[in-house]
Amino acid sequence: MVERRGIAPVMDRRRDGVLSGFVGLALIHSVLIVGSIVVLVPFVWMLVTSVTPAAEVFDPDFHILPRHFSGLDNYAFALKQAPLLRFALNGLIVCFGILAGQLATAIPCAYALAKLRFPGRSVLFALVLMGLCIPIQVPALPLYIALAKLNLLNTYFALMFPFFLSVFGIFLFRQFFKSFPDEIIDAAKLDGFSEFEIVWRIVVPSAWPAISAFAVFSFVAHWNDLYWPLIVISDTNLATPPLGMMIFASAESGTNYSALSAAAAISTAPLVVAFLFARRKFLGGIAIGGLK
C-alpha cells in the first residue's frame, strides 16, 4: 500500500506535465497556423484572381473560386502586354549587383568592428545601429540630385548605388564574426596571413549560413522595391518588376486586375523558387545570428 501511495502522486505529476506540455504545443501550433493563414491568403487570392476573367473580379456576388476559369489567358495577355521577362532580368541584375556590393562592404566592416581593436570602435558601432533607423526616403533627394548632376539617371548604377552599403548587413555579420574563435585568427597571423586574407580565405567560408540569410533578405527587399526605381527610372527597358506592374494600371480604361495578378504571380515565382532552394541555410543563418 505504501508503494502504491508513493507511485500515484508521481504518475499524477507526470500526467499533469504531459497534459500541460500538450496544451502548450497546441497553443503554439494554433498561433503558427493562424499566422500562416494570414500570410498565405493574399498569395492564394492573387493566384485565384490570375485565373479569373476580368469581368468577374468586381462581381457583387462573392465567390472564393471563380465561376469561370480563364485558364492561362490572363498570363498570356500579361506577357503580351508588358515585357515581364525583361523586367525579371532587370530585377536579377539589380538584386545581384546590390548583393555583391553589400557583401564587399559589409563583411570587411563587420570583421573590423568584431575583431579589430581601434579607438572609436564602439562609437562606429553605435552609428551603425543608428543607421538602421534611417529609411531610404531621408537621403533620397540629395542622392537623386547627385545622380542627375552626373547624368547617371536611367542606369543600372542609379538603381543600385544607394544600397551598396547595408548597415543591417554590417550588424548581422558582426554578430556572427564575434563568435569566430580568436585562436584561429591568431594562428593565421603567425602563419603570415594578412587581415585581407584572414577575412576572405578563413572567416568568410565559415560564414555561409549568415551570408545566405542576408542574401535572402537583400534579394527580397530590392526585388520588391518600388520607391527608388520609380524616382530614378523613366525608361521601360530598365524597369524592375514592381515598376513594370504599373503598366497594367490605366486611368482611362481602369486597371485589369486579372492581368495584374497574373503578372504579379510571374514576378513572384523567382522569389519563391529561390527561397525553397535556400531555406535551410536561411533558417540556419537566422538561428545562428539569434544565438550569437
N, C-alpha and C positions, 0 to 999 in steps of 0.2 A: 504493500500500500504506500509506503514511503517513497519507493522508487517511482511509482505511477504519479504520485503527487508532485514529485520533482520534475518529471518529464512533461507534465501537462502545461505548466507555465512556459517552459521553453518552446514547446510546439505552438502555443498561442502567440508568443512573441515572433516566431518565425512566420506564422500565418499572417500576422499583422504587418510584418515587414514586407512580405511578398505582395500583400494587398496594396499597401501604400506605394510600393515601387510600381505596381501595375497602374495605379491611378495616376501617378506622376508621369509615366510614359504615355498614358492615354491623353493626358492634358497637353504634353509637349507635341505629340503627333497631331492632335487636333488643331493646335495653333499653326503647325507647319502646313497641314492640309489646307486650312483656310488661307494662309499666306500664298500657297501655290496656286490656289484658285484665283485669288485676286491678281496675281501676276500673269496667269495664263489666259484669263478671259479676254483681254484686249487682243492677244495674238490669235486666239480662236475666232474672235469676231472679225478680225482682219481677213483670215482665210475664208470664212463664210461669205463675207462681203465680196471677196475677189471672184467668187463663182456665182454671184447673184446678178441677175440682169439689172442694169442701171435704173430701169423704171420701177423696180421693186424695192429699191433701197429706202425710199421715203414712203413706203406703203403704210397707210394708217393702221392696218391690222398687223400687229406684231407677230412675227414668226421667228423661232430660233433658227430653223433651217429654211432656205428659200423654197418657194413653191415651184419655181422653175430654175433648174441649174443651167448656167450659161457655159459650163464646161471650161475650156481653155480660151474661149473667145475674148474675155477681158485681158488675159495675159497676152494674147496675140495683138490685141488693139494697143495695149500699153507698150509693147516692144516696137510696134509700128509708129506710134505717136511720138515717142521720145527715144533717143539713143541710150537706153538703160545700160547696155554693156559698156558703152564709152564712159558713162557716169561711174560704173563699178570699177573700171580700170583707173579712172582718176582717183577714186577713193582709195584704191590699193596703193597707188603711187604716193599719195599724200600721207596715208597712215604709216607705210613702211619708212618713208623718208623722215617723218616726225619721230618714229620709234628709234631709228638709227641715231638721229641727233640727240635724242633724250638719253639713250644709253651711253653715248660717247661723252656726255657732260655729267650726267647724274652719278655714274659709277665712280669716276675719279673723285668727285666732290664728296660723295658719301664715304669713300675709303679714307679721305683726308680727315673728315670730321670724326670718323670712328677710331682710327688707328694712329694718326699723327698727333704729336704734341706741339702746339704752337700758340703764341699769345692771341687771345681773342677768339679761340675756337668756340667757346660757349656762346659768345655774342653772335657769331656767324650762324650757329645752330638755332639760336632764338630768332634770328632774321628769317631763316628758312621756315620755321614754324609760323611766323607772321605772314610769310608769302603764301601759305596755304589759304589765308583769309582774303586774298585779293583776287577777284574774278577778272576774266578777260575784258569785261566791259570797261574797267578802270583805265588801262593803258591803250584802249582801242584807238582813240582819236590820235594821240601822238604817233602811234605805230602806223596808222593809215597815212598821216601826213608825211612821215619819213619815207614810206614806200612810194607814195605818189611823187615826191621830190626826186627819188632815184629812178623813176619810170619802171617800177617793178610790179605795179598792179597788173592783174590778169596774167599771173605766172604761178607755177607750182611753188616757187620760193615764197611768194607772198602768202600762200595758204599754209606753209609750214613754219616760217620764220618765228612767229610769236611763241611757238610751243617747243622750240629746241631745248629750252631749259625747263625741266619739270621739278618743282620743289617737292611734289609728292613723291617722285622717284628718288630724290635725294634722301628724303625721310625714310622711305621704305628700305632702301639699300643700306642706309646707315644702321638701321635696327638689325639687319641681317649680318652686316660686317662686324658689329660689336661682339657677336658671339664667335667670330672666327678665331681659332687659337693663336695667341701671340707667339707661341713657341715655334710654329711653322714659319711665321714671318721672320723671326729672329734667325732661324736656321737658313732660310733663303738668303738673308743678308750676309751671313757668314760664307755662303757659297758664292757670293759675288753678284747676286741678283740686284738690279736697280729697283726703285719703287715702281717704275712703269712696268717692269717685267713681273714683279710680285702681283700687281693688280690684275694684269691681263692674262698671265700664264698660270697663276696659282689661285688667286682669290675668285676671279670670275667663273672658272669652271665649276667651282663648288656652289655658285650662287644661281644655278639654272632654275631651281624652283621659284626663287624670288623674281628672277628675270621673266619667267613665264607668266607669273601672276601680274606683274607690272605691264607686260606686253598686252595681255587681255584687256586690262583697264584702259590703257592708252588707245588700243585699236578701236574698242567700242566707243570711247568718248569722241574720238576725232572722226570716226566713220559717221556718227550721228550728228556731228556739229553742223548747225545751220547758220549761226550768228556771224561768225567770221567770214566764211565763204560768201555770204550774202553781201558783205561790205566790200570785199576786195576783188570779186569776180563778177564780170558782166558778160564774158564770153561763154556761150553754151558749151563749147568744146572742152572747157576746163571745169565745168560744173561737177561737184561731188554729188553722191546720191541724194542727200536731203535737199540740196538746192535744185536738183533736177526734178524732184517731185512737184515743184511749183509750176511746171509746165501744164500739169493737169488741172490747175486752178484757173478759171476764166471768169472775169467779172461780167462778161456779156452773156455767155451761154451757161454759166454755172459750172460747178466742179463735178466731174464724173468720178464719183466716189468708188464705183466698182473698178474702174481702170486704175484709180489711185491706190486702192487696196492691193490690186494685182502687182502694181509697180513696187509698192512697199514690201510685199512678200518676196519679190525677186531681189530687192536690195537687202533684205534682212537675212536671206538664205546664207550668204557667205559668213556672216557673224555666227549663226547657229552651227554651221559646219566646223568653223574654226574652234568654237568653244567645245564642241564634242570631242575634237581631237586633243585639245589641250586641257581638258577639265581636271585630270588627275594632277598634273603639275601645277595648275592654277590653284586648286584646293590645297595642295601641299605647300605652296608658297604662302598662301594666306595663313595657314596654320602655323608655319614656321615664324612668319612675321609677327603673329599674335603672341606666340610663346616667348620670343626673344625680347 
